[in-house]
């Protein structure tokens, strides 16, 4: 390597490194900072697409990339400088997951390293990537078949923490289906648009060039960048996964005989926008609550009508008001939306479950407490984890003798199969093409 030549990394890889590092080391969220970084850049559309694929893809697959890099590193990989780790991950992703020629993946990544890390560290990156590129991905992964532990083997192959793989085994039981579920998390989600009744229709979205969603009567795939569509920019329609649309739809149908609806955990507003629109179209009163003032402001910008409160959902009773229907889409691990939030799989830990489970229980208790006798309570998460779903339902029924679970089945689309567990709805990405949303319905009987 000519250490006297000034490094000339391309701008797209520099931006990729900056965003990737901020997510991995600065606790930022890729879906928030990447669009902003791209907007502020002078990159053309082709380079923006490259950055998007590289950042999101490397975040998803970095567990497997690390497993490979550990084998060529002369020191424990968890002791290597964070800058080297991040540059090397980006390099390995180009080698094995993108349409970048081997020599270009190595040389361009080394140029990036020279710029952002310095000559000596770039030399180390060069050595790592040349060793990695000496084998195909299939050759690197072939030793996995010798690992007897199915959880450990799938964790490496599909780049997930073992605790998530184990949780999927608890729910799906079959090795092949767990593999399908993990693989589905590594396929980027196509943006899905949602129409808001009274403001737009599914037909309006289809007319733009999108394909109607399979199960939701409100959605369509996005024909381009959602933020560039007039319907989205003018807040006549939004962007929302089909699974979340189904949660809002099922709740609204179950609550159709009730006059006043509350969204207990409404931020940032996607679900509230759809539920409030349905409520307005059917002459219901709508209320929303959100603990974060900034997120509550986002809710106010997208709901069709109604009142937005800022406060802790666990203290909603302080408003001295009861509702015919309450939906609690509670904070959760988010492991049902890993294709959309790639960093979550590495940021969340199994140890987070205890605190989240306690919060979920308290929010559900609060929702039950402000529901009128005869009213409906919906409990939803974007996680399929048993502790956040089935266990919460069972525990709530034990704590509250004044509720009973009611089946979601009458409210589901007729073409939706394989989506129920007992009386609850459980969607799966590999089965339904949606986020793995969970929904349970209860009736307050006294």
C-alpha beads as a LAMMPS data file, in Angstrom:
LAMMPS data file: protein, C-alpha beads

446 atoms
445 bonds

1 atom types
1 bond types

-500.0 500.0 xlo xhi
-500.0 500.0 ylo yhi
-500.0 500.0 zlo zhi

Masses

1 110.0

Atoms # bond

1 1 1 0.000 0.000 0.000
2 1 1 1.319 3.425 -0.922
3 1 1 1.147 5.295 2.399
4 1 1 2.250 8.542 0.745
5 1 1 -0.762 8.732 -1.525
6 1 1 -3.669 10.687 -0.141
7 1 1 -6.635 8.338 0.541
8 1 1 -9.486 8.732 -1.902
9 1 1 -12.486 6.863 -0.526
10 1 1 -15.751 7.325 -2.375
11 1 1 -18.352 9.501 -0.681
12 1 1 -20.965 6.759 -0.484
13 1 1 -18.739 4.499 1.627
14 1 1 -17.681 7.377 3.885
15 1 1 -21.317 8.226 4.546
16 1 1 -22.114 4.537 5.111
17 1 1 -19.349 4.305 7.713
18 1 1 -20.499 7.464 9.501
19 1 1 -24.105 6.302 9.784
20 1 1 -23.171 2.685 10.555
21 1 1 -20.830 3.797 13.359
22 1 1 -23.374 6.190 14.825
23 1 1 -25.935 3.402 15.011
24 1 1 -23.555 0.809 16.449
25 1 1 -21.623 3.025 18.824
26 1 1 -23.849 6.037 19.387
27 1 1 -27.199 4.320 20.020
28 1 1 -28.792 6.081 17.029
29 1 1 -31.572 4.475 14.994
30 1 1 -30.832 3.836 11.318
31 1 1 -34.375 4.589 10.157
32 1 1 -34.104 8.055 11.716
33 1 1 -30.576 9.172 10.857
34 1 1 -30.001 7.520 7.469
35 1 1 -32.772 9.367 5.563
36 1 1 -31.572 12.640 7.059
37 1 1 -27.943 11.923 6.152
38 1 1 -28.897 11.019 2.584
39 1 1 -31.034 14.132 2.248
40 1 1 -28.134 16.319 3.399
41 1 1 -25.690 14.639 0.994
42 1 1 -25.016 15.396 -2.656
43 1 1 -25.146 11.720 -3.661
44 1 1 -27.132 10.719 -6.728
45 1 1 -29.953 8.163 -6.499
46 1 1 -27.752 5.211 -7.413
47 1 1 -25.261 6.024 -4.650
48 1 1 -28.074 6.632 -2.160
49 1 1 -29.443 3.188 -2.923
50 1 1 -25.949 1.728 -2.427
51 1 1 -25.616 3.404 0.991
52 1 1 -29.068 2.240 2.050
53 1 1 -28.380 -1.363 1.063
54 1 1 -24.940 -1.355 2.686
55 1 1 -25.951 0.227 5.999
56 1 1 -29.156 -1.711 6.583
57 1 1 -27.684 -4.945 5.264
58 1 1 -24.482 -4.759 7.299
59 1 1 -26.493 -3.979 10.444
60 1 1 -28.614 -7.089 9.898
61 1 1 -25.746 -9.420 9.047
62 1 1 -22.991 -8.116 11.309
63 1 1 -23.334 -11.061 13.684
64 1 1 -22.392 -13.467 10.910
65 1 1 -19.741 -11.071 9.596
66 1 1 -18.195 -10.963 13.082
67 1 1 -18.177 -14.769 13.277
68 1 1 -16.161 -14.909 10.051
69 1 1 -13.830 -12.041 10.998
70 1 1 -13.085 -13.638 14.366
71 1 1 -11.562 -16.559 12.517
72 1 1 -9.040 -14.401 10.646
73 1 1 -8.263 -11.965 13.460
74 1 1 -5.063 -12.446 15.453
75 1 1 -6.801 -11.217 18.609
76 1 1 -10.245 -11.688 20.193
77 1 1 -12.718 -9.836 17.977
78 1 1 -14.438 -8.190 20.951
79 1 1 -11.120 -6.554 21.851
80 1 1 -10.521 -5.020 18.411
81 1 1 -10.913 -1.261 17.972
82 1 1 -14.534 -0.313 17.165
83 1 1 -13.504 1.607 14.054
84 1 1 -11.709 -1.416 12.598
85 1 1 -14.685 -3.633 13.460
86 1 1 -17.167 -1.366 11.698
87 1 1 -15.056 -0.859 8.567
88 1 1 -14.384 -4.604 8.339
89 1 1 -18.072 -5.412 8.702
90 1 1 -18.869 -3.079 5.806
91 1 1 -16.150 -4.746 3.750
92 1 1 -17.377 -8.284 4.444
93 1 1 -20.915 -7.258 3.591
94 1 1 -19.774 -6.036 0.184
95 1 1 -17.836 -9.246 -0.369
96 1 1 -20.671 -11.656 0.387
97 1 1 -24.007 -9.838 0.297
98 1 1 -23.760 -7.243 -2.493
99 1 1 -22.977 -7.135 -6.197
100 1 1 -19.502 -5.685 -5.639
101 1 1 -16.511 -7.428 -7.294
102 1 1 -14.073 -8.893 -4.785
103 1 1 -11.138 -6.638 -5.692
104 1 1 -13.361 -3.537 -5.516
105 1 1 -14.861 -4.542 -2.168
106 1 1 -11.392 -4.946 -0.654
107 1 1 -9.644 -1.951 -2.219
108 1 1 -12.512 0.501 -1.691
109 1 1 -12.893 -0.575 1.944
110 1 1 -9.162 -0.187 2.554
111 1 1 -9.309 3.315 1.052
112 1 1 -12.148 4.071 3.472
113 1 1 -10.041 2.732 6.356
114 1 1 -7.082 4.921 5.353
115 1 1 -9.342 7.966 5.481
116 1 1 -11.263 7.278 8.716
117 1 1 -8.798 5.132 10.692
118 1 1 -5.275 5.968 9.492
119 1 1 -2.587 3.992 7.686
120 1 1 -1.654 1.400 10.318
121 1 1 -5.220 0.363 11.029
122 1 1 -5.979 0.335 7.312
123 1 1 -3.125 -2.160 6.880
124 1 1 -4.797 -4.423 9.445
125 1 1 -8.175 -4.079 7.664
126 1 1 -6.461 -4.964 4.389
127 1 1 -5.015 -8.138 5.917
128 1 1 -8.381 -9.150 7.382
129 1 1 -10.330 -8.669 4.164
130 1 1 -7.761 -10.438 1.989
131 1 1 -7.988 -13.482 4.279
132 1 1 -11.787 -13.360 4.256
133 1 1 -11.969 -12.972 0.478
134 1 1 -9.788 -16.065 -0.008
135 1 1 -12.883 -18.237 0.592
136 1 1 -16.472 -18.120 -0.610
137 1 1 -19.280 -17.553 1.845
138 1 1 -20.312 -21.192 1.457
139 1 1 -16.800 -22.278 2.415
140 1 1 -16.835 -20.076 5.487
141 1 1 -20.219 -21.393 6.607
142 1 1 -19.636 -25.091 5.906
143 1 1 -18.250 -25.765 9.435
144 1 1 -21.616 -24.707 10.870
145 1 1 -22.983 -28.163 10.056
146 1 1 -20.644 -29.553 12.704
147 1 1 -22.297 -27.441 15.447
148 1 1 -24.765 -29.730 17.222
149 1 1 -26.657 -26.950 19.009
150 1 1 -29.435 -25.855 16.626
151 1 1 -29.810 -22.475 18.318
152 1 1 -26.097 -21.673 18.014
153 1 1 -25.987 -22.874 14.404
154 1 1 -28.996 -20.826 13.279
155 1 1 -27.785 -17.781 15.233
156 1 1 -24.640 -17.626 13.103
157 1 1 -26.174 -18.605 9.763
158 1 1 -29.004 -16.062 9.993
159 1 1 -27.178 -13.453 12.077
160 1 1 -29.437 -13.262 15.148
161 1 1 -28.590 -13.305 18.864
162 1 1 -29.147 -16.721 20.379
163 1 1 -31.856 -15.500 22.766
164 1 1 -34.052 -14.454 19.821
165 1 1 -33.481 -17.762 18.021
166 1 1 -34.383 -19.583 21.222
167 1 1 -37.555 -17.516 21.592
168 1 1 -38.587 -18.428 18.032
169 1 1 -38.036 -22.117 18.802
170 1 1 -40.344 -21.792 21.829
171 1 1 -43.096 -20.522 19.532
172 1 1 -42.615 -22.298 16.214
173 1 1 -41.099 -25.577 17.453
174 1 1 -39.969 -26.790 14.026
175 1 1 -36.345 -26.228 12.949
176 1 1 -37.240 -25.542 9.321
177 1 1 -39.888 -22.965 10.209
178 1 1 -37.586 -21.195 12.654
179 1 1 -35.038 -20.961 9.829
180 1 1 -37.691 -19.478 7.529
181 1 1 -38.670 -16.910 10.181
182 1 1 -35.057 -15.857 10.741
183 1 1 -34.362 -15.656 7.003
184 1 1 -37.445 -13.447 6.540
185 1 1 -36.000 -10.959 9.035
186 1 1 -33.025 -10.483 6.709
187 1 1 -35.107 -9.469 3.687
188 1 1 -35.659 -5.684 3.546
189 1 1 -39.307 -4.694 3.936
190 1 1 -40.951 -2.995 0.978
191 1 1 -42.555 0.274 2.213
192 1 1 -46.301 -0.137 2.653
193 1 1 -48.705 2.769 2.348
194 1 1 -51.921 3.119 4.342
195 1 1 -55.016 5.047 3.319
196 1 1 -56.886 6.959 6.010
197 1 1 -60.700 6.817 5.636
198 1 1 -62.178 10.220 4.932
199 1 1 -58.859 11.380 3.534
200 1 1 -57.886 8.666 1.041
201 1 1 -58.785 5.160 -0.093
202 1 1 -56.920 2.000 -0.999
203 1 1 -57.940 2.680 -4.598
204 1 1 -56.138 6.044 -4.433
205 1 1 -52.936 4.228 -3.466
206 1 1 -53.330 1.610 -6.176
207 1 1 -53.871 4.408 -8.701
208 1 1 -50.404 5.695 -7.842
209 1 1 -48.939 2.407 -9.010
210 1 1 -48.921 0.371 -5.795
211 1 1 -50.294 -3.156 -5.405
212 1 1 -53.143 -3.602 -2.916
213 1 1 -52.146 -5.309 0.341
214 1 1 -53.160 -8.950 0.666
215 1 1 -55.117 -8.709 3.925
216 1 1 -55.652 -5.053 4.822
217 1 1 -58.370 -3.133 3.003
218 1 1 -56.452 0.102 3.642
219 1 1 -52.980 -0.540 2.243
220 1 1 -50.842 -0.822 -0.867
221 1 1 -47.173 -1.236 -1.635
222 1 1 -45.352 2.009 -2.267
223 1 1 -44.467 2.618 -5.936
224 1 1 -41.519 4.828 -4.980
225 1 1 -40.093 6.809 -2.069
226 1 1 -43.129 7.339 0.213
227 1 1 -42.003 10.804 1.305
228 1 1 -42.140 12.020 -2.292
229 1 1 -45.823 11.119 -2.742
230 1 1 -48.290 14.006 -2.507
231 1 1 -50.818 11.967 -0.518
232 1 1 -48.180 11.241 2.126
233 1 1 -46.669 14.728 2.177
234 1 1 -50.110 16.332 2.621
235 1 1 -51.029 13.790 5.334
236 1 1 -53.925 12.253 3.438
237 1 1 -52.188 8.860 3.696
238 1 1 -49.257 7.406 5.585
239 1 1 -46.652 4.662 5.742
240 1 1 -47.555 1.664 7.895
241 1 1 -46.767 -2.035 7.858
242 1 1 -49.714 -4.225 6.907
243 1 1 -49.503 -6.016 10.255
244 1 1 -50.036 -2.762 12.132
245 1 1 -52.910 -1.930 9.800
246 1 1 -54.522 -5.253 10.735
247 1 1 -54.144 -4.485 14.443
248 1 1 -55.938 -1.167 13.947
249 1 1 -58.585 -2.793 11.743
250 1 1 -59.364 -5.661 14.142
251 1 1 -59.546 -3.287 17.108
252 1 1 -61.873 -0.932 15.237
253 1 1 -64.198 -3.781 14.250
254 1 1 -64.262 -5.178 17.787
255 1 1 -64.973 -1.660 19.117
256 1 1 -67.661 -0.839 16.546
257 1 1 -70.479 -0.864 19.128
258 1 1 -68.605 1.520 21.451
259 1 1 -68.856 5.299 21.206
260 1 1 -65.519 6.475 22.615
261 1 1 -62.114 5.010 21.800
262 1 1 -58.723 5.549 23.457
263 1 1 -55.270 4.807 22.052
264 1 1 -53.247 4.515 25.265
265 1 1 -49.721 4.441 23.766
266 1 1 -50.273 6.448 20.590
267 1 1 -46.844 7.711 19.506
268 1 1 -45.531 8.222 16.933
269 1 1 -49.021 8.091 15.450
270 1 1 -49.254 5.578 12.614
271 1 1 -51.822 3.423 14.328
272 1 1 -53.627 6.418 15.839
273 1 1 -53.957 8.023 12.393
274 1 1 -55.802 4.980 11.029
275 1 1 -57.898 4.315 14.140
276 1 1 -58.915 7.976 14.449
277 1 1 -59.905 8.054 10.779
278 1 1 -62.070 4.958 11.183
279 1 1 -63.523 6.468 14.360
280 1 1 -64.426 9.705 12.590
281 1 1 -65.999 7.861 9.661
282 1 1 -68.211 5.929 12.083
283 1 1 -68.989 8.923 14.322
284 1 1 -66.962 7.800 17.348
285 1 1 -65.067 10.008 19.769
286 1 1 -61.321 9.442 19.703
287 1 1 -58.700 10.123 22.362
288 1 1 -54.955 9.475 22.268
289 1 1 -52.320 9.413 24.986
290 1 1 -48.544 9.504 24.619
291 1 1 -45.899 9.877 27.328
292 1 1 -43.442 11.792 25.111
293 1 1 -44.371 15.381 24.260
294 1 1 -42.466 15.283 20.962
295 1 1 -44.154 12.034 19.907
296 1 1 -47.525 13.399 21.042
297 1 1 -46.939 16.297 18.673
298 1 1 -46.451 13.802 15.840
299 1 1 -49.742 12.153 16.802
300 1 1 -51.543 15.501 16.674
301 1 1 -50.245 16.079 13.155
302 1 1 -51.700 12.869 11.697
303 1 1 -54.927 12.016 13.537
304 1 1 -58.194 12.817 11.776
305 1 1 -59.879 14.160 14.907
306 1 1 -59.774 13.839 18.656
307 1 1 -57.922 14.934 21.745
308 1 1 -54.256 14.123 22.446
309 1 1 -52.996 13.904 26.011
310 1 1 -49.356 13.881 27.142
311 1 1 -48.759 11.632 30.117
312 1 1 -47.814 8.234 31.507
313 1 1 -50.329 5.679 30.277
314 1 1 -50.138 3.978 33.665
315 1 1 -51.759 7.082 35.161
316 1 1 -54.505 7.496 32.567
317 1 1 -57.102 7.089 35.314
318 1 1 -56.199 10.559 36.594
319 1 1 -58.313 11.979 33.745
320 1 1 -61.377 10.538 35.523
321 1 1 -62.786 9.369 32.220
322 1 1 -63.912 5.960 30.998
323 1 1 -63.963 4.616 27.453
324 1 1 -65.917 2.029 25.528
325 1 1 -62.769 0.731 23.839
326 1 1 -59.071 1.038 24.665
327 1 1 -56.096 -0.174 22.645
328 1 1 -52.726 -0.579 24.365
329 1 1 -50.017 -1.135 21.749
330 1 1 -47.337 -1.369 24.397
331 1 1 -43.563 -0.773 24.320
332 1 1 -41.839 -4.105 23.635
333 1 1 -38.591 -5.684 22.488
334 1 1 -39.610 -5.109 18.868
335 1 1 -38.266 -8.472 17.726
336 1 1 -41.247 -8.869 15.405
337 1 1 -40.045 -5.995 13.220
338 1 1 -36.377 -6.896 12.796
339 1 1 -36.403 -6.567 8.988
340 1 1 -37.451 -2.944 9.487
341 1 1 -35.304 -2.086 12.530
342 1 1 -32.058 -3.993 11.909
343 1 1 -30.140 -2.683 14.909
344 1 1 -32.795 -3.847 17.393
345 1 1 -31.592 -7.454 17.284
346 1 1 -28.211 -6.366 18.666
347 1 1 -29.431 -3.611 20.970
348 1 1 -32.112 -5.522 22.815
349 1 1 -31.058 -8.115 25.392
350 1 1 -32.920 -10.965 27.032
351 1 1 -32.399 -9.079 30.290
352 1 1 -34.652 -6.290 28.948
353 1 1 -37.671 -8.582 29.178
354 1 1 -38.208 -8.272 32.928
355 1 1 -38.557 -4.481 32.906
356 1 1 -40.601 -4.432 29.713
357 1 1 -42.921 -7.176 30.977
358 1 1 -43.604 -5.201 34.128
359 1 1 -44.368 -2.059 32.117
360 1 1 -46.625 -3.997 29.745
361 1 1 -48.586 -5.447 32.660
362 1 1 -49.019 -2.042 34.268
363 1 1 -50.210 -0.460 31.010
364 1 1 -52.697 -3.279 30.428
365 1 1 -53.963 -2.897 34.012
366 1 1 -54.404 0.820 33.368
367 1 1 -56.306 0.176 30.126
368 1 1 -58.644 -2.230 31.892
369 1 1 -59.169 0.280 34.701
370 1 1 -60.565 2.983 32.375
371 1 1 -62.720 0.707 30.234
372 1 1 -66.478 0.803 30.775
373 1 1 -68.318 -2.408 31.708
374 1 1 -69.164 -4.115 28.418
375 1 1 -66.252 -2.352 26.726
376 1 1 -63.348 -3.767 24.715
377 1 1 -59.637 -3.793 25.543
378 1 1 -56.985 -4.604 22.914
379 1 1 -53.437 -5.550 23.905
380 1 1 -50.872 -5.434 21.082
381 1 1 -47.113 -5.839 20.655
382 1 1 -44.706 -5.940 17.716
383 1 1 -43.025 -8.921 19.351
384 1 1 -43.976 -12.602 19.251
385 1 1 -41.963 -13.385 22.411
386 1 1 -43.972 -15.561 24.775
387 1 1 -43.214 -13.321 27.766
388 1 1 -44.717 -10.341 25.918
389 1 1 -47.726 -12.163 24.474
390 1 1 -49.218 -15.386 25.845
391 1 1 -47.803 -14.888 29.336
392 1 1 -49.186 -11.344 29.499
393 1 1 -52.662 -12.538 28.481
394 1 1 -52.696 -15.371 30.992
395 1 1 -51.394 -13.119 33.761
396 1 1 -53.976 -10.390 33.057
397 1 1 -56.832 -12.901 33.224
398 1 1 -55.543 -14.069 36.620
399 1 1 -55.199 -10.508 37.954
400 1 1 -58.586 -9.297 36.740
401 1 1 -61.732 -11.299 37.422
402 1 1 -63.747 -8.582 35.645
403 1 1 -62.430 -9.344 32.132
404 1 1 -62.668 -12.257 29.729
405 1 1 -60.704 -12.873 26.564
406 1 1 -62.689 -12.720 23.339
407 1 1 -61.620 -14.325 20.083
408 1 1 -60.047 -12.247 17.335
409 1 1 -61.238 -14.757 14.715
410 1 1 -64.550 -13.029 13.799
411 1 1 -62.667 -9.821 13.017
412 1 1 -59.864 -11.237 10.854
413 1 1 -59.843 -11.093 7.037
414 1 1 -61.300 -14.287 5.598
415 1 1 -58.163 -14.956 3.526
416 1 1 -55.816 -14.702 6.540
417 1 1 -54.761 -18.184 7.684
418 1 1 -52.220 -19.446 10.188
419 1 1 -52.536 -16.228 12.161
420 1 1 -54.160 -17.300 15.425
421 1 1 -52.764 -18.764 18.636
422 1 1 -55.681 -19.712 20.832
423 1 1 -57.991 -16.704 20.751
424 1 1 -55.202 -14.225 19.899
425 1 1 -53.761 -13.046 16.591
426 1 1 -50.112 -13.784 15.916
427 1 1 -48.750 -12.716 12.543
428 1 1 -45.403 -13.924 11.201
429 1 1 -43.206 -12.303 8.582
430 1 1 -42.401 -15.594 6.836
431 1 1 -46.062 -16.635 6.725
432 1 1 -47.867 -13.377 6.075
433 1 1 -45.296 -10.914 4.772
434 1 1 -46.027 -8.548 7.672
435 1 1 -44.273 -7.640 10.882
436 1 1 -44.852 -10.318 13.550
437 1 1 -47.650 -8.458 15.345
438 1 1 -49.593 -9.909 18.291
439 1 1 -53.094 -8.866 19.339
440 1 1 -55.382 -10.069 22.128
441 1 1 -58.903 -8.788 22.785
442 1 1 -60.709 -8.652 26.111
443 1 1 -64.189 -7.644 27.235
444 1 1 -64.697 -5.934 30.550
445 1 1 -67.641 -7.795 32.059
446 1 1 -68.197 -5.715 35.208

Bonds

1 1 1 2
2 1 2 3
3 1 3 4
4 1 4 5
5 1 5 6
6 1 6 7
7 1 7 8
8 1 8 9
9 1 9 10
10 1 10 11
11 1 11 12
12 1 12 13
13 1 13 14
14 1 14 15
15 1 15 16
16 1 16 17
17 1 17 18
18 1 18 19
19 1 19 20
20 1 20 21
21 1 21 22
22 1 22 23
23 1 23 24
24 1 24 25
25 1 25 26
26 1 26 27
27 1 27 28
28 1 28 29
29 1 29 30
30 1 30 31
31 1 31 32
32 1 32 33
33 1 33 34
34 1 34 35
35 1 35 36
36 1 36 37
37 1 37 38
38 1 38 39
39 1 39 40
40 1 40 41
41 1 41 42
42 1 42 43
43 1 43 44
44 1 44 45
45 1 45 46
46 1 46 47
47 1 47 48
48 1 48 49
49 1 49 50
50 1 50 51
51 1 51 52
52 1 52 53
53 1 53 54
54 1 54 55
55 1 55 56
56 1 56 57
57 1 57 58
58 1 58 59
59 1 59 60
60 1 60 61
61 1 61 62
62 1 62 63
63 1 63 64
64 1 64 65
65 1 65 66
66 1 66 67
67 1 67 68
68 1 68 69
69 1 69 70
70 1 70 71
71 1 71 72
72 1 72 73
73 1 73 74
74 1 74 75
75 1 75 76
76 1 76 77
77 1 77 78
78 1 78 79
79 1 79 80
80 1 80 81
81 1 81 82
82 1 82 83
83 1 83 84
84 1 84 85
85 1 85 86
86 1 86 87
87 1 87 88
88 1 88 89
89 1 89 90
90 1 90 91
91 1 91 92
92 1 92 93
93 1 93 94
94 1 94 95
95 1 95 96
96 1 96 97
97 1 97 98
98 1 98 99
99 1 99 100
100 1 100 101
101 1 101 102
102 1 102 103
103 1 103 104
104 1 104 105
105 1 105 106
106 1 106 107
107 1 107 108
108 1 108 109
109 1 109 110
110 1 110 111
111 1 111 112
112 1 112 113
113 1 113 114
114 1 114 115
115 1 115 116
116 1 116 117
117 1 117 118
118 1 118 119
119 1 119 120
120 1 120 121
121 1 121 122
122 1 122 123
123 1 123 124
124 1 124 125
125 1 125 126
126 1 126 127
127 1 127 128
128 1 128 129
129 1 129 130
130 1 130 131
131 1 131 132
132 1 132 133
133 1 133 134
134 1 134 135
135 1 135 136
136 1 136 137
137 1 137 138
138 1 138 139
139 1 139 140
140 1 140 141
141 1 141 142
142 1 142 143
143 1 143 144
144 1 144 145
145 1 145 146
146 1 146 147
147 1 147 148
148 1 148 149
149 1 149 150
150 1 150 151
151 1 151 152
152 1 152 153
153 1 153 154
154 1 154 155
155 1 155 156
156 1 156 157
157 1 157 158
158 1 158 159
159 1 159 160
160 1 160 161
161 1 161 162
162 1 162 163
163 1 163 164
164 1 164 165
165 1 165 166
166 1 166 167
167 1 167 168
168 1 168 169
169 1 169 170
170 1 170 171
171 1 171 172
172 1 172 173
173 1 173 174
174 1 174 175
175 1 175 176
176 1 176 177
177 1 177 178
178 1 178 179
179 1 179 180
180 1 180 181
181 1 181 182
182 1 182 183
183 1 183 184
184 1 184 185
185 1 185 186
186 1 186 187
187 1 187 188
188 1 188 189
189 1 189 190
190 1 190 191
191 1 191 192
192 1 192 193
193 1 193 194
194 1 194 195
195 1 195 196
196 1 196 197
197 1 197 198
198 1 198 199
199 1 199 200
200 1 200 201
201 1 201 202
202 1 202 203
203 1 203 204
204 1 204 205
205 1 205 206
206 1 206 207
207 1 207 208
208 1 208 209
209 1 209 210
210 1 210 211
211 1 211 212
212 1 212 213
213 1 213 214
214 1 214 215
215 1 215 216
216 1 216 217
217 1 217 218
218 1 218 219
219 1 219 220
220 1 220 221
221 1 221 222
222 1 222 223
223 1 223 224
224 1 224 225
225 1 225 226
226 1 226 227
227 1 227 228
228 1 228 229
229 1 229 230
230 1 230 231
231 1 231 232
232 1 232 233
233 1 233 234
234 1 234 235
235 1 235 236
236 1 236 237
237 1 237 238
238 1 238 239
239 1 239 240
240 1 240 241
241 1 241 242
242 1 242 243
243 1 243 244
244 1 244 245
245 1 245 246
246 1 246 247
247 1 247 248
248 1 248 249
249 1 249 250
250 1 250 251
251 1 251 252
252 1 252 253
253 1 253 254
254 1 254 255
255 1 255 256
256 1 256 257
257 1 257 258
258 1 258 259
259 1 259 260
260 1 260 261
261 1 261 262
262 1 262 263
263 1 263 264
264 1 264 265
265 1 265 266
266 1 266 267
267 1 267 268
268 1 268 269
269 1 269 270
270 1 270 271
271 1 271 272
272 1 272 273
273 1 273 274
274 1 274 275
275 1 275 276
276 1 276 277
277 1 277 278
278 1 278 279
279 1 279 280
280 1 280 281
281 1 281 282
282 1 282 283
283 1 283 284
284 1 284 285
285 1 285 286
286 1 286 287
287 1 287 288
288 1 288 289
289 1 289 290
290 1 290 291
291 1 291 292
292 1 292 293
293 1 293 294
294 1 294 295
295 1 295 296
296 1 296 297
297 1 297 298
298 1 298 299
299 1 299 300
300 1 300 301
301 1 301 302
302 1 302 303
303 1 303 304
304 1 304 305
305 1 305 306
306 1 306 307
307 1 307 308
308 1 308 309
309 1 309 310
310 1 310 311
311 1 311 312
312 1 312 313
313 1 313 314
314 1 314 315
315 1 315 316
316 1 316 317
317 1 317 318
318 1 318 319
319 1 319 320
320 1 320 321
321 1 321 322
322 1 322 323
323 1 323 324
324 1 324 325
325 1 325 326
326 1 326 327
327 1 327 328
328 1 328 329
329 1 329 330
330 1 330 331
331 1 331 332
332 1 332 333
333 1 333 334
334 1 334 335
335 1 335 336
336 1 336 337
337 1 337 338
338 1 338 339
339 1 339 340
340 1 340 341
341 1 341 342
342 1 342 343
343 1 343 344
344 1 344 345
345 1 345 346
346 1 346 347
347 1 347 348
348 1 348 349
349 1 349 350
350 1 350 351
351 1 351 352
352 1 352 353
353 1 353 354
354 1 354 355
355 1 355 356
356 1 356 357
357 1 357 358
358 1 358 359
359 1 359 360
360 1 360 361
361 1 361 362
362 1 362 363
363 1 363 364
364 1 364 365
365 1 365 366
366 1 366 367
367 1 367 368
368 1 368 369
369 1 369 370
370 1 370 371
371 1 371 372
372 1 372 373
373 1 373 374
374 1 374 375
375 1 375 376
376 1 376 377
377 1 377 378
378 1 378 379
379 1 379 380
380 1 380 381
381 1 381 382
382 1 382 383
383 1 383 384
384 1 384 385
385 1 385 386
386 1 386 387
387 1 387 388
388 1 388 389
389 1 389 390
390 1 390 391
391 1 391 392
392 1 392 393
393 1 393 394
394 1 394 395
395 1 395 396
396 1 396 397
397 1 397 398
398 1 398 399
399 1 399 400
400 1 400 401
401 1 401 402
402 1 402 403
403 1 403 404
404 1 404 405
405 1 405 406
406 1 406 407
407 1 407 408
408 1 408 409
409 1 409 410
410 1 410 411
411 1 411 412
412 1 412 413
413 1 413 414
414 1 414 415
415 1 415 416
416 1 416 417
417 1 417 418
418 1 418 419
419 1 419 420
420 1 420 421
421 1 421 422
422 1 422 423
423 1 423 424
424 1 424 425
425 1 425 426
426 1 426 427
427 1 427 428
428 1 428 429
429 1 429 430
430 1 430 431
431 1 431 432
432 1 432 433
433 1 433 434
434 1 434 435
435 1 435 436
436 1 436 437
437 1 437 438
438 1 438 439
439 1 439 440
440 1 440 441
441 1 441 442
442 1 442 443
443 1 443 444
444 1 444 445
445 1 445 446
